[in-house]
Amino acid sequence: MIEAVGLTKRYGDKTAVYNLSFQVRPGAVTGFLGPNGSGKSTTMRMILGLDNPTSGTVTIGGYPYRKLPNAPRQVGALLDAKAVHGGRHARNHLLCLAQLSGIPERRVDEVLGVVGLQDVAKKRSKGFSLGMGQRLGIAAALLGDPQVLLFDEPVNGLDPEGILWVRNLMKALASEGRTVFVSSHLMSEMALTADHLIVIGRGQLLADMSVKDFISANSADFARVRTPDTEPQLREKLTSALTEAGGQVLPEQDGALRVMGLPLPRISDLAHDADVRLWELSPHQASLEEAYMRMTQGAVDYRSSIDQRAGLQQPLPPGAQPPMPVPGQGQPGWYAPPPPQQGGQPFTPPQGAAPAGPYGGPAAPGPYAPGAPAGGPNPYATPGNQAPAAPAAESSPQPSAAPVAAPAQTAAPADLTKPEDAR
């Protein structure tokens, strides 16, 4: 178990952590949340003895980290995945750590298999991607088979498969009775992984509770109600009935109603009594992200200012109209509209237009363009080596395409079979 009591850390006149007290218990994944600059990394460094607290204490299993016998075999941590000598092979990096802690060599190969790096064990870490570096850091944390594990942003740089793997790994470690302390900015991932939350802001404790209790304490559930759009009088009639029953009704931008303070069965009964047909009656529960943003909105140090784009926007051409705002854009739950359609049918280019390429633009001329003749002209070939284009049919003249500018190249030598050119 990790226990912090009155933990405070100052750097000159800057207080990074102030009077922080909490417990991280075994058998559960504890999420460590907070805005940038809130003191999460400083707290983890003090837990591992890398920074000395100005006041207060933090212990692991009742002992400060520096007094734990053979600490690497009791505590594993990933704070900085880049803290690896780039010239070392992945296996040699782990082997050095194992030899310093008296860990058998066979454990190195075991953790390489756990994190999926067995095929690149003999490659230098300087060539690793960000995700591979994260896996190597997780392998180093698991090396001593510790009972206490600390991870700072463990899914940074991982692909979806890797994120799922880390999530299952955390849960499996906690189910074995280990203490798992995870810091992350991915609220959706914390909602799926963590059982308990410790939230700090500006170095002070904001919350220490389960995920379910945290969401309930920092959000308000509501019901979403929609009446027929063609009969606005029904919406007004239902709003009056719900308000008289003690509910709070707010209009949504898409015409629906947000109802708070009344359960769904009561809303249904009131609509039935008022003879109002409903097109939608659905519950809405806040996400962890919404609850987190509500709690920490006063503890954020870095906020974006309004971008005025002064002097950067080009004036509209004569007769042009400014773009219309998209209804609901920027609101929770808004999604980009589908591509434009004509007459309810998917948009198709007019006859005679150039075929579309794989990303929606016109297809490039060449042997791989749809409908192009095999062996079409190469726009990047030098003038002397370019094959002549096939003549266009006289019966269906097409407007000539704009010439593609070939990149500047030096003249090719006449003889390419010289020994120095064959290299």
N, C-alpha and C positions, 0 to 999 in steps of 0.2 A: 504494500500500500504506500502511496505517496501522500505526504501530509505537509502542508505549508501553514505556518502560523505567523501572522503579522509580517509577512514578507514585504520588504521595502528595498528599492534600489534607486540610488541617485547617481547621476553623472554630472558633477558640477551643480549648476542650478537647474538641471533638467531631472525631473522625477519620472522614471520609466515605470516603476511599480510602486504602489503605495498601500501598505497595510492589507496585503492580500492573504486570505486564509481559505483553504479548501482541502478536501480529501479526494483522492482518486482510488477507488476501491477495486479489489480484484473481482474477476468474473464478469466484467462488463466493459464495453467499449465506451470510453469517456471522450466526448468531443470538446475541444478547446477552441472557442470562437472569440472573435473580436476584430474590430477594424484594423487597418494598417496603422502601425505605431501605437497600438494599445498595450504593448508589453508582453505579448505571447512568447516571442523568441527569447526575450530577456528572462522570463520566468523559467523556460525550459533550460536555459544555460545555467541558471542558479540551481535547478534541481540536479543537474549533472556536475556541479562543482566547477564549471568553467568561469563563472562570475561569482564573486563574493557578495552576499546581500549587505546593504547598508545597515539594516536591522531586521530582526525576525529570523526564523529558522525554517528549513525545509529538509525533510528526512525521507528516506526510502526504507521501509521495513524497520523504522525506529532509529536508523543511523544516517548521518550525513553521507553523501556519496563517497567522499574521500576516505571515510573510515570503514567502508564496506570491504570485507576480505575478498580479493579477486573480483572486483566490481564488474569487469566485462562479462563474467559468467553469471552475474545476477541481474544486470541491467543492460539492455540493448537500445541503441538510439540511432535515429537518422535525423540529423539537423541540417546538414549540407551535403547533398549528393556529389558535389563537385570537389569535395575534400579528398581527392585521390591523386596520386602521382601519375601523370599522364603517360609516362614511359613504361609503366608496369603493366604486365598482363593482369587480367581480371583474377585469375587463380593465384598469381603471386601476391597480389594485393591482399587477398583474403588469407593467404598462407602466412604472411608477415603478421597480420593481426592475430591469427590463431597461435603462432609460436610465442608471441608476447604474453598471451594469456594462458598458456599451457593447454590449449585445445588440440585434440588429435587431428592429424592431417586429413583423415577420412571425412571429418565434418565439413571441410572446405568443399569437397565434391558433392556432399549432400545438399548444402545450401545453394550451390550453383544449380543443382537440379530443381530445387524448390522454386527458385526465381526464374528458371527457364533460360539461364545463360550458359549451359553446359557446352553448347556448340561454339561459343565465342570465348571460351575460358582462356585460350592462348593468344587472344588478341589484346593489343594495347588499349587501355581505357581512354586515351586521348581521341581515339576514333569512334567512341561510343556516342550514340544519339542521347538526347535528354532522357528519353524513357529507359534506355538501357542503363544509363547512369543511376537512375532511380532504383532500378532492380538490383544493381550492384550494391547500392547503399542499404537496401532492405536486407540483402544477403549478409552484409556486415553486421547489421543489428541482430540477426537471427543466429549468428555464428556460435555464441556461447549457450544457446538454448535457454535464454534468461526467463525469469519470472515476471520481470517488469520491462515494458517496451514503450518508448517514446518516439513518435513520428511527427515530423514537421512537414506538412504538405507532401504526403507520400505518393499521391497520384499525379503530381505535377509532371506533365510530358507524356503520360501513358495514354495508349489508345483505349477505346472502349473495352476491349477484351482484358487489357491490363488493369483497368479500373475495377472491373468486375472481379478479377482475381484478387486484387488488394482488399476489396470489400469482404470477400469470403475468407481471406486469410485473417483479417482482423477479428471477424466473428469466431473463427475456429480457435484462434489464440485465446480469446476471452472465455470461450466455452470450456477450455482446459483449466480455468481458474487463474489465468494470468492477469496482470494489471496492464491495460492497454490505454495509452493516453495519446490522442491524435489531434493535431492542429490542422485546420483546413479552412479555405475560403469557399469551398463548393458546398453550398447549403443543400442542394438536392442530394449530394452524396452523403452528407452527414445525416440527413433525414433517414437514409436507408441503412446506414452503418452504425451510428451511435445509439447507445441506450440511455446515456446520461450526458448532460451538457454543463460546462463551466464557461460562462460568458464574462469577459472583462471589457472595459472601456476606459481609456486613459489611465491604465494601470490599476484600476479598482474593480472589485467584483460587482457584476451586475446581476448574475443569476447563477444558481447552483441547484439544478433540478432535472428531472427526467425530460426527455424530448416531448412527450405528450403534455406534461404539465406546463412546459415552457410555451408551447403553442397556444394552449388554452388561456394562459395568463396574459399573453401579449397580442391577442387577436380577438375579433368578434365574429362569430359565425352568423351567416345570414341565409335567407332563402331568396332564390331568384324566381320571379313570377312574371309570366307574359300572358297578356290577353290578345284577342284578335286585333291585328294591326288595322283592319278595315273598320273597326268600331271603337274609336277613341273614347266614346262616352262610357264604355265598359271599364276602361282603365281608371277613369275618374271615379266611377261608382265604387270600384273595388278599393281604391285608395282611401276613400271616405270611410268605408266599412272597416278596413284594417286599422286606420288611425283611431276610430272610435273604440276599437277593442284593445287599445293600448300598444299597438305596434308602431314602429318607426319606419316610414316609407320614403325611399329616395329613388328618384328616376335614374335609369341608366341611359347612356348615350344611344343605345340601339332600340330604345322604346320599352325595354323591360323595366321591372320594378325590383328594387332591393329592399327586402323586408327584414327587419331586425326586431327581436323581442317577442316573436310569436313562433311556436313550433309549426312544422309542416301540416300535421292533422288539423290544427286550429285554423290555419290559412285556408285549407281546403273546405272546411265547414263554413267559414265566413263567405267564401266565394259561392258556395252552393246556396246559402241562404239569400244572398244578394242576386241570385240568378245570373251569375257571370261565368261565362265559359273560359276555361284556362287552356292555353296552348303550351304552357311550361310551368312546372312547379318542381324546382330542384334545390337540394341543399348545397351550400358552399362552405367548405372548411378551409381555413387559412393554411398556407404552407409554412414550413419552417423558415423559408426565406422572408415571407411577409412578416412573420412574428419577429424575426431577427432584425429586420429593417426598422420595425416600429420601436423596438427596445433601444437600438444603438443609434438612432437618428441624431441624438444629442451628443454623441461621443465620437463623431467622425471628424477627424482633423483636416482631411483633404477633400474639398468639394469642388466640383466644376462650376465655373462662373458661366453666365449666359453669354453665348457666342454671338456677338453683334455682327460679325463679318464686315466690319466697317471698311469700306473702300475695296472690298474683294469681289463683290458680286458685279457681274456685267449687266449693263442696262438691257432691258428687253427690246427686241426689234420693234419697229413701228407696227402697230396693229396687233401685237401679240398680247395674250392675256396671261396673268400670273397663274401658276398652278393652284388648283383648288385643294384645300386641306382634306385629308382622308379622315372620315368620321371614325372616332375611336382610337386613332393612332396615338401611341404613347401610353394608353391605358392598359391595366393588367388584363391579360387574356387576349390582347389584340394580335392578330396574325395578318401577314401580308395578303392582299386580295389575290385571287387567281388571275392568270393572264387574260387579256381582253378577248372577247368572243364576238362574233358577228351573227346575229339572228339566232342565238342560242346554240350555234355550232362552233366547234373549235376553229380558230383563225387559220386560213390556208392562204398562201401567197397567190397572187394573180397569175394567170397563165402566161408563160413566157418569162417569168422572173427567174433569177438564178436560184438553184436548189440550196436549201439551208444546210449549213454545216453542223457538226456535232454539238456546238454550243449556241445555236440559234442564229449565227451570222451567215452570210453567203459562203457557200463552199468554195474553197480555193481551187483554181484550175490545176489539173494534174491527173495522173493515172488513178488516184484514189478518190476523186470527186464523184459523187453520184451522177451517172449518166454521161460522164466524160469518156471519150474514146481512149482505149488502152494506149499507153505510151504518149500521153499528152505533153505539151511543152513544159519545161522546167523553168520557172521564172528566175531561179537563182543560178542557172547555167551561164557560163561565159558566152559572149556572142559568137565566138568561133566554133563552139561545141554544141550549141543548142540545135535541137532537131527542128526542122520546119513544121509549122502548124498546118493542120489539115484545112483545105479550103472550105469556106462556108458555102452552104447551098444557096443558089441564086434565088430559089423560089421563096425563101423565108429569110430575108436579110435581117440581121440583128445589129444593133448599135455597137460600135467598136468599144471594147473595154479600155479603160485607161491603162497605159503601159505601166508595168511594175518595174520600179527602179531596181536594177541589180546592184548589190553591194560592190563597192570599189574593190577591184582585185588587180593584182599585177599580172602581166602577161605570162601565160604558162610557157615553160621552156619547150622547145620543139621535140627534144629527145628526153624521155623520162626513164630510160633504161640504164642511165649511168649508174655506176656503183654508189656514188654519194647520194643519188636520188632514190635508190632501191632501199636505203635504210628506212 
